[in-house]
Amino acid sequence: MSSSQPSSSPSAPIAESPDGAGAAPAALTSRAPHVPADRLVAEMVPPPRFQGARFDTYLPDPKQPSQTEAVTVLGAFAAGIGGASAVGGRRRWFAKKPAAPKGPRGVYLDGGYGVGKTHLLASLWHATDAPPERKAFGTFVELTNLVGALGFQETVRTLGGHRLLCIDEFELDDPGDTVLVSSLLSRLVESGVALAATSNTLPGKLGEGRFAAADFLREIQGLSAHFRPLRIDGEDYRHRGLPEAPAPYDNETVTRTAYHTPGASLDDFPSLLTHLSKVHPSRYGAMCDGIRAVCLTDVQAVPDQSTALRLVVLADRLYDREVPVVTSGKAFDELFSDEMLRGGYRKKYFRAISRLTALARDAGPLVTGA
């Protein structure tokens, strides 16, 4: 597998290092990695947080029968994914054309943040009886970036021999990318690839719920018959019965934690937001390679929607990689304005707040041990 090398550039000034501190921490603002195409393909697997995800490790809320139903439906879907009709991504010249599969060839998971959609999607990937190179898992952003890196036809050839493609956080906010991926999925279904996706709804338009499935199916017009919408209700499991996240620390505490935590990064939050605008969101995961904790000083409310959406992607990649976050400044529930939290992207923002809060809670032992 190819590796990416972060570029070097000066990072924003940070509070002075504490006395007796260890080696200077890394800075995310000094990283702008190039991600080779072969790495994009090889890394289309569930992220570290979900490597151990299985249907039997999903804990349904007993008050939400739709969660238990989702496990049953997805288990049957995994069992029903048939054998491949291609070898090494290429169809045999004289192979008998496989019979058309019975029932939907895709499932669409619709629900609020924190109900375990990604856990279920990763569980489906693990439960499908196919070698890792014959099934793919990635976010919508990662899939569009793959098309950009390989080209449309080569992406069809690369993924066309797969048994399953799982798409997390399917986007509906970029019509161009949505049409591109819709065309790609049409070609993959023709090749016999089973599909699964989680929702990324725009609840500000028509309200969360049935709209997500209806809008998704409308965007991929010709694929509507191949998908079974599966609604998953419930509350955010990340905070079910857990204590509140710690309040932000002072700059000195954040800096001391960064210097005393091997593999930590230390950045000034406004400078990090500026840096994110210079790196494609598909590279944010590579930007976090080797980072064991993220320490941020002077956290402020994000100034505009474009910046906020980039921060959401970074929060997702940190959460996927289980990277704890230590901050000073504003609390995470003050990151986004009331207008943003009422708008069409509010589901993304609430998910980011939820995930960052969980990562802040994870960081507690790092702070006390520094």
NORFEN-V965982 format. One record per run of one state. SS is the DSSP state (alpha for helix, beta for strand, coil for the rest). FROM is the first residue (numbers start at 1). TO is the last residue. If there is no record, write none. Layout:
# NORFEN-V965982
ss=SS from=FROM to=TO
ss=SS from=FROM to=TO
This chain:
# NORFEN-V965982
ss=coil from=1 to=25
ss=beta from=26 to=26
ss=coil from=27 to=27
ss=alpha from=28 to=30
ss=coil from=31 to=36
ss=alpha from=37 to=42
ss=coil from=43 to=47
ss=alpha from=48 to=50
ss=coil from=51 to=54
ss=alpha from=55 to=57
ss=coil from=58 to=64
ss=alpha from=65 to=80
ss=coil from=81 to=85
ss=beta from=86 to=87
ss=coil from=88 to=89
ss=beta from=90 to=91
ss=coil from=92 to=105
ss=beta from=106 to=111
ss=coil from=112 to=116
ss=alpha from=117 to=127
ss=coil from=128 to=131
ss=alpha from=132 to=134
ss=beta from=135 to=139
ss=alpha from=140 to=150
ss=coil from=151 to=151
ss=alpha from=152 to=160
ss=coil from=161 to=163
ss=beta from=164 to=168
ss=coil from=169 to=174
ss=alpha from=175 to=190
ss=coil from=191 to=193
ss=beta from=194 to=198
ss=coil from=199 to=202
ss=alpha from=203 to=206
ss=coil from=207 to=209
ss=alpha from=210 to=219
ss=coil from=220 to=220
ss=alpha from=221 to=226
ss=beta from=227 to=232
ss=coil from=233 to=236
ss=alpha from=237 to=239
ss=coil from=240 to=248
ss=beta from=249 to=249
ss=coil from=250 to=250
ss=alpha from=251 to=260
ss=coil from=261 to=263
ss=beta from=264 to=268
ss=alpha from=269 to=276
ss=coil from=277 to=280
ss=alpha from=281 to=287
ss=coil from=288 to=292
ss=beta from=293 to=299
ss=coil from=300 to=304
ss=alpha from=305 to=320
ss=coil from=321 to=323
ss=beta from=324 to=329
ss=coil from=330 to=331
ss=alpha from=332 to=334
ss=coil from=335 to=337
ss=alpha from=338 to=342
ss=coil from=343 to=345
ss=alpha from=346 to=362
ss=coil from=363 to=363
ss=alpha from=364 to=369
ss=coil from=370 to=370
